[in-house]
Amino acid sequence: MAISFDKAFGLHPEGMLLREKRSAILADNIANADTPGFKAKDLDFQTALANARSHQSASVSRTHEKHFVISSDMRHEVKFRNVEQTDTGDGNSVDIHRERNAFSQNSMEYQASLNFLNGKISGLKKALGGGQS
């Protein structure tokens, strides 16, 4: 009986890749908090996850049957963030407090997915007889 990793893990691998991408975007915002004219960006996680879900269910040709289907096309999911603070005169739209909060929240969600996947892998190992009780 074959094990389907797509069924076992669901969208968590894609979700972790999206969380990693969002971490990079948020870190870029934080790093450019004092750069004149810099516009804060963010990843529309729901749109990106829906895109990953549609790619997961779509039939895509691969060069090898064991390769994962992962899309790195994020053009439509990365958007400029709406400004919620008053203009400081330099055109920068980064709110450092909001960025830090978003970065912390994203990190916790990444860790939650990682914990979920670790639990799934441990369960699969036990089911296959490779894990200790």
N, C-alpha and C positions, 0 to 999 in steps of 0.2 A: 504494500500500500504506500503510495507516494504521499509526501507531505507537501502541501502547497503553502509556501511562505507568504504569498499574497493574502491567502485566507487567514493564516496564523497571525500575521503582524498587522494586517489592515493597512491603514494610511499612515501609521506611525513613522515608518522610514521616510516617507515623503514629507510628513509634518516636521520631522527633525531637520531635514534639509532646508525647509522653508524657515524654520526658527533660526538656523545658522545664518542664512542669508539676511534675515531681519536683524540679527545681532550685528552683522557687519554694517548694515545701513544705519542703525541707531548709533553705533560706535563712531561712524563717520560724521553723523550729526553732532555728537558730543565733541569730537575733535575739532570741528569747525564752528564751535559756538561763538568764537570771537572773530571769525572771518567776515569782513564786510561783503554784503551781497549774497551770502550763502543762503540757500533755501533748503529748509529741512524736508527730508523725504521719509517715507515709511512704506512698508509692505502691506498691501491689502491682503491679509492672511486668509480671509474667507474666500476671496476670489481665487487666490493662488491654490488653496486647498481644493476648491471645486474644480479648478483646471487640472490638478493632479488626479482627482477622482475620475474625471472624464477620460484622461489619458490611461488610467489604470484599467478601465472597463473597455476601452477601444482596442481593436486589434491592430497592433503595430508590428511591422516586420523588423526582426532583429537579426544580427549576424550570427548569433549563437543562442540556442534555446535556454541557456543558463544565465544569460545577461539580464540584468534588471532594466525595466523600462522607467527611466527617470528623465524628466524634462527640466532643462535649466533655463527655459525661455521665461523671463520675468518682466518683459517690457510692459505688459499691461497691468501688472500687479504693483509695481513700484510707482508711487505717485508723490507729488509734492503735498506736504501737510498744510492744512488750513491754519492760518495764523490766528492765535488766540490771545496774543499779547500786543500791546501797543508798539508801534514802530519806534525803534530807538534812533532812527535817522541814518543808519548805515545799511539798511536793506536786508539785514540778517533776520531770518524767521525762526531761529532755534530758541526754544524755551528749555534751558538746561535742566530744570526740575522735571519737566514733562518727559524729556529724553531719558533721564536717569530712571524715572519710575517705569517707563516703557521697557527699558533695558532690563531692569530687575524682574519685571513681570514675565518678559520673554524668557529670561534665564530659568525662572521657576517652571515655566511650562515645558521648556526643553528638558529639564531634569525629570519632570513627571513622565514625559514620553520615554525617556531613557530608562527610568525605573520600570515602567510598564513592559518595555521590550526585554529588559533583563529578566523579569518574572516569566514572560512567555518563553524565553529561551531556556530558563531553568526547568519549566514545566515540560518542554519538549525533550530536554535531556533525560528527565526522569521517565518520561513515557517510553523513550527508546532504551531505557535500562542503563544509561550512562551516568546518571546522577545518584548520589548517595542520599538515603532517607534520613 
